[in-house]
Amino acid sequence: DAALCAPCGEELHGFRSSAKRPHSIVPLGRGERLRRVPRCPTHPGEKLLFLSVTRQQLICRDCILVGEHEHDRYVTVEEAGRQTKSDLWELLQRARGALGRVEEQLEAHQRRVPE
């Protein structure tokens, strides 16, 4: 979770590759920003990668395995994002349809009412 220039990345890569947790170095494109994943306040160091659907709260892996959320229904944040995008798209389509019907009614009313 760190942005490194090429020399620093090369220098630190050897050290980090010997660490217990594997990692990968990903080049950032022009204008691209490093995405920060929020950390769990209950389990320091753990990333909040899941959404408790039951409680509508971001949770980490440890919250699911040993915490108070072990019986919650949960999804990954990616899945929650896809579902939210789909829900918003559906709402937008319905709103556009309702707007079209209102515009048709307005036009019909304007034709009936003399100026």
Stockholm file with secondary structure:
# STOCKHOLM 1.0

chainA/1-115         DAALCAPCGEELHGFRSSAKRPHSIVPLGRGERLRRVPRCPTHPGEKLLFLSVTRQQLICRDCILVGEHEHDRYVTVEEAGRQTKSDLWELLQRARGALGRVEEQLEAHQRRVPE
#=GR chainA/1-115 SS CCCCCHHHHHHHHHHHHTSSSCCCCCCCCTTCCCCCCCBCSSSTTCBCCEEETTTTEEECHHHHHHSTTTTSCEEEHHHHHHHHHHHHHHHHHHHHHHHHHHHHHHHHHHHHSCC
#=GC SS_cons         CCCCCHHHHHHHHHHHHTSSSCCCCCCCCTTCCCCCCCBCSSSTTCBCCEEETTTTEEECHHHHHHSTTTTSCEEEHHHHHHHHHHHHHHHHHHHHHHHHHHHHHHHHHHHHSCC
//
